Amino acid sequence: MFIRMFVCAEDTQQAVMICDKYFDQMLNISNERKILKNEKYWKIDSIYLLEIVVDWDNKPQLREKLVNNIKMFPVKLTVYGEPIEEILVVKNDEIQDFNMNDLEMINVFFDE
């Protein structure tokens, strides 16, 4: 699985801490992961882009479980493909949740 995460952070160290928070809480993924990229996003100063590869048992029911985990949070969720090929999670500006003000977007791509 490949994940692209956009977070509001002051530096790369804080970006990793925010990434860990969302892996543990929202995505509920404890699998081994490797951060391939952690850098300031060139379009917006306060945003960091992290690209992560996760060792993942790629079963359709696990994809559904991941979607159901994300649905418990106040975010905008879009699912692509049948079976699920991609998940897009975007901060919901209509709901003020101060626990999630450091998240802009998560894009999850599943390997075939």
Secondary structure, DSSP 8 states (H G I E B T S, - for coil): -EEEEEEE-SSHHHHHHHHHHHHHTTS---S-EEEEEEEE-TT-TTEEEEEEEE-----HHHHHHHHHHHHTSSEEEEEETTTT-EEEEEE-TTS--GGGTTEEEEEEE---
